[in-house]
């Protein structure tokens, strides 16, 4: 009887000593899903990865609105959806990511510039030129706030706005932005700066798109 009692007590102790398997928290579960999705994307299974990220996004709804993992999933959804050639859907995911950053860090957060630059590419692909122009101007303002108006990033923004105007079929507007980009980059660097080549190429394209006999707006380059 004593031996049986001893065996029962020993068995109970052993069972209690066994490590208990804990269910992952919602945040841990989402992170595990992201890791698995990343592997699928790395292997080129873009559509499967997109569907997996959408499932991860549904899990993320249980997390606080300001949880950074929400932004991470939306950016990954943007990438995988674009890789699958679904640019309008990718743009929609990116808009949600931008909205998340605006709500958590404010509309003037300098990190928004990278997302806005990506949105410009999507807007141009979907021929939404008004939105592309608005995003390009917003990036320009963010860069002015970060680097001042007399900076190379701002010169690049002017070139970008010129490209958007060209894509929209407005070569005269494009020349306005491009001449400013040429002037700014020349003053900050020199007339021998290789960064002038894309500007000059775009200006040649803009000149070629203006009908013969049409007045071309004047521009000057200050040395």
N, C-alpha and C positions, 0 to 999 in steps of 0.2 A: 504493500500500500504506500509506504514511504517512498519507495523507488518510483512508483507511478506518479506520485505527487511531485517528486523532484524533476521527473522527465517533463511533466506538464509546465512547471515553472520555467525550466530551461528553454522549452520550445517557445513559450511566451516572450522570454527575454530576447531570443534570437529573432523572432518576428518583429519585435519592436525596434531591434537594432538595424533592421534592413533599411537602406536609404529609400526615402519616399520620392517617387517621381512627381515633380511639380509641373502643372500645366504652365506653358509659357504665357507671359502677360500679353495683352493686345499689342503693345509696342514691339515685344520680342517676336511675336508671331508675324507681324508685318515685315520686320527686318529679315527674318528667315525667308519669307516669300520673295523679298527683293533680291536676296542672294541667289536664290534658285532662278529667278527671272533673268538676272544678269548673265548667268551661265548659258541660258538658252539664247540670249541675244548674241553673246560672244561666239556661239556656234553657228550663227547665221539663221537661226530659226525665228525670223522677225515676227511673223504672224502669231506663232505660238507664244513668243515673248510678250507681244502686245496683249494677247488675251490673258496671260498670267499677270501682267501688270494691272490690267483692269480688275482682276480678282483681288490683287493686293490693295488696290484703291478702295474697293468695297470694304475690306477689312479695316482700312485706315479711317473709315467713317466713325469708328468707335473711339478714336483718339481725339484729344482736344483740337479745336480749330487751328490753333497756333502751332501745332506740332510740326517741326521742320520736315519730318518724314513725308508729310503730305506734299510738300514742294518737291522733294526728291522723286516721289512716284510720278508726279505730273510731268516733270522734266524727262524722266525715262519714257513715259508714255509718248511724249512729244517726239523723242528720238526714234522709238520703235515704229510709231505710226508713220513718220516721215520716211523711214527706211522701207516701209511697205508700200510707199508711193501714195499714201492717203494724206495729201498736204492740207486739205481743208480741215480734216479731223485733227491733224497735228497742230494746226494753228489754233483750234479750239482748246486743245490741252494746254498749249503755251499761254493762251489768254488766262486760263484758270491759274497757272503758275504765277503769272505776272500779278494777277489780282491778289493771290496769297501774299506775295512779297509786299505789295502796296498796303495791304491791311495790317501786316505785322511790322514793317519797317518804314512805311510812309511813301508817298508818291515821289519824293526827291531822293530816295536811296540810290546811291551811285551804282550799286550792283544791278539795278534794273537795266542798265545800258546793254549788258550782254544779252539779256532776254529780248530786249527790243530789237537789237541787231538781227537776232534770229527771226523775229517776227517779220522784219522787213523782207527777208529772203522768201518767207512763205507768202507774204502779200504780193510780191512780184510774180511768184509762180502762179498764184491764183488771179493775177491781174487786178488786184484790189489796190490801185495806185493811190487813191486818197488816203487809205490807211497806211500804206507804205510811207507816203510823204509825211503824215502826222507823226509816225514812229521815228522817222529820220530826224525830224525837227526836235522831237523830245530828247533823243540821244544827243543832239547838238547842244541843247540847253543843259543837259546833265554834264556834258564834258566841259562846257564853259564854266559851270559851277565848280568842277573838280580841278580843271587845269588852266583856267582863264581863257578869254577869247583869243589870245595870242599864243596858240599852242598847236603842235602838229596833229593831235587828235581832232581838234576842231577843223583843221584843214582837211583831214580825211572825211569828216562829217560833211563838209561842203561838197567834196567830190561825190560822196554817196548821194546827197540830195540832187546833184547834177545827173547822176545815173537814173535816179527815180524819175526825174522830169523827162529824161530821154525816153525811158520805157513808157511813160504816159503820153508820149507824142507831143511834148512841149519843149522843143529844142531852144527856143528863145529863153525860157525860164532856166533851162539847163545851163546855157551860156552865162547867165547871171551868177549862178552858184559856182560854176567852174572857174570863171574869171577871178572870183573872190578867193577860191582855193589856190589858184595859181599865184595870186598876189601874196597871200599869207605864207605859203610854203617858200616862196622865193625870198621873202624877208627873213623868215626864220632859219632857212638853210642857205641856199645859193642857187644861182641859175644852172649850176651843174648837179643839183640834187637829183638822183635817180627817181625820187618820189614824184617828180614833175611829169614823168613819162605817161602814167595813167591819166593824168589831168589833160595833157596835150592830146592824147589819143581820143579822149571823150570829147574834147573841144572840136577836133576834126570831124568826129561823127555828128556833133551838133550842127556845125557849119554845113555839112553835107545834107542834113535833113531840112534846112531852111530853103524854101523855093527861091529860084533865081529872081532877082529884082526886089526881094524883100529887104527892108532896112534891118541891118544887124546892129544890136545895141553896142555902143562903144565900151571898151574896157582898157585899162592901163595896168601895167605891171611896174610897181615901184621898186627900185633897187635899194 
